[in-house]
Amino acid sequence: MTISAIIFDLDGTLLDSMPVWNGLGCRFLQERDIEPEADLQDKLFSLSLQQGAEYLRQTYRLSETPAQILAGFDRMVQDSYLHRLPLKPGISELLPALQNRRLTQLIASASQLSWIEAALGRTGVRGYFPAIYTCPDMRLAKDDPRFFQAILRERGLSPDQTLVVEDALYAIRTARAAGLPTAAFFDAASETQWPQICQTADFAYRSPLELLTCPLLPAA
């Protein structure tokens, strides 16, 4: 089996953006003078954005709908995408190396498309990705295998020839449930889950450039 396409996550995988998201639920509640539970961040970390919004709504009896909560999250983080967030170390070297191996590179993210476009354009790597897929646009969360299956259908890709690269345990599980091989990139935000991530993903790399050694990729 040789991979012909790679579906990359964005946050924590290509973009060093997880510090912006850490503690977001707590800050959202504190803006409303609500004291969050001590372990709220740990609980939200294992959830998708949609699940986290629903958790906040139910647990704290918020009047806002999940969609309104997500819009509040958006407002709190968008400036960082537009102006500050850097690529993770090694990504600017990894992407052209994969392109030289004639691999199709795609992005599948829970973030807003406009932010992704801005961050990738600002960091000079937008041209490596012929398509970007987002949960808001597809109306599917990354905890639903149909998210990845829909990308495969649209691109005419075979599951066993498409590698999903992620940093989040729940999304790795989703990709595997959809029948795709998976590789994990280490991110400090998920350090406590790293042993479990290593057990779940087909491959796990602390440095993005280690992906070039993946036995599923075509030779250089």
N, C-alpha and C positions, 0 to 999 in steps of 0.2 A: 504493500500500500504506500503510495506517494501522495503527499498533500499538494493540491493545486491552488488552494485559497486559504486565507487566514482571516478569521473574524476577531478583531481586537475589541476588547472593552476600552473605554477611555479613562475614567477616573480611577487613579491608583494603578493603572496598567501602563498607559502611555503618558498621561498627564499627572503631575505631582499635585493633585487637587484634594486628596482626602483630608488634609488638615482643615480645609474650608468647611467640609461636611461634618467633621467631628464636633460634637456638642451642639449641632444645629437644632435638634429637637429641644434641648434644654434652653437655648437662647430664645427659641420661638415661644416657649411657655413663659419665660421670665419677662419677655416684652409685654405679656398679658397679666403680669403680677401673679403668676401661678408658680408655686415651688415644685420643681420636678423631683421625682423619686431619685434616690442616690445612685441607683444602678440603671437609670434610664438609657444612658448612652450605650451600655452593654446590650440592653434589650433591643434597641433600634439597629445596632450594628449588623445583626443577623437577618434583618428584614429588608425587603425592597422599599423604595420610597413610598409606593402606594400602600404597602402594608404598614409602614411606619406612620403615615398620615392617619390611617384608620385606627391604629393603636392609640395615637394621641387623642383622637376624637372620642373614642369610647372610654378610655381610661380616665381622661380629665374632663369628660362631659362638655366638650367644646361645642359652641353653637355653629362653628364653621363646618362646611362639608369637607370631605377629603380633598376635593379639587381646590377649594379655597386654601386649605392648609398647604398643599403643594405649591400654590401660587405664592404663598408667604415664604416658603423655602426659596423659591426662585428669586424673589426680590432680595433676599438676604445674601445670596451668593453670586449673582450675575456679574457684579463689577470685577470680581477676581478673575473670572474667565475672560472678560473683555480686555483686561489691562495687566494682569500680574502673573498668573500661574505658569510655571515653566514645564517643559517636558521632563520626564524622569531621565536620570543619567543613562546614556547608552541608546536611547530611542532614536536620536538623530543619525546615529551610525547604523542602527539595525534596519530601519525602513529602506534605505537605498540598497543595502545588501540583500534584502528579501526581494526587492524589485529586480535586481540583477539575476535572481534565480527564476524570474518570470512567474512569481506568485501574485495572485490577485489579493489585495489587501483591503478589507472592509472594516467599518466601525459599527459596533452595536452598543448603544449607550442609553442609560436612563435620563441623561441630561437633555436640556433643550438644544435643538438643532442650531439655533442662532448663536448660542454660546460656543458650541463645538466648532462651528465654522470660524468664529472670531479667534478662538484660542489656537486652532490649527493654522490659520492664516498668519497670525502674529508670530508663531514659532517656526513658520516656513516649511511645514510638512503637509499642508492640505492636498497637494498634488499627488501624493502617494495613494489616495483613497478615492476610487471611482464612485463610491456610494457610502452614505452614512445612514444608519437606521436607528431611530430613537423610539423609546417606549411611548412618549406622548403622541408621536405621529402614527405609530402602528396600533395604538390603543391596546397594547399588550405589555405586561410587566415581564421582567427578566426572571421571575420565578415560574413562568409558564413556558413549557417546552414549545408551544406554538410560536413563540417569539422567534426562536432560531429556525424552526421549520418553515416559517413564512419567508425568511431571508433566503433559505436554500431554494425554495420554489421560485422566488422572483429572479434569482441569479442563475437558475438552472444548475445548481451545484449538487454533488453527491455527498451525503453525510460522511462517508468514510474517507473522502478526499478533502474535507474541510476541517481545519483545526481552529478551535475556539481558545483564545488566550484571555485569561481573566485573573483578577486578584481576589475576588470575593467567593467565599465557599458556597453560598447559596446559588450563585450563577453558574459555578462549575457543576454543581449537582444538576441544575436545569439543563445545561448543555449535554451532559452525559445522558440524561433522561430522553433527550431528543435524538440520541444516537450518534453524537459527534465526539471525536477525540478531543482531549483538553490539555492545555498547558497552563500552569499557574506562574505568575510573576509575584515575587515577594513585595509587599508594601508594609511599612512600619505600622500602619493603622490596623492591620490584621495579624500582627505578630502573635497574639495569643492563639489564633486559629491556625497558624502555619503548620503545626504537626498534622492536624486534621486535613488541611488543604493538600499537603503532600501525600496523604493516604488516599485522597479522593481523586485528584487529577492524575492523568496518565503521565504527565511530566511536570516537574516543579523546578523553577530556576530563581536563584536569588538575584542574578543580574540579567537584564533583558538580552544582552548580547549572547548569553548562553543558549538562547533559542536557536541560534545558528547551528548548534551541535545536535539538534533534535533529529533522531533517525528517520522520522517521517518526511522530512523536507528533502527536496531534490538537491543533488550535489551542486556545489558552487561552480 
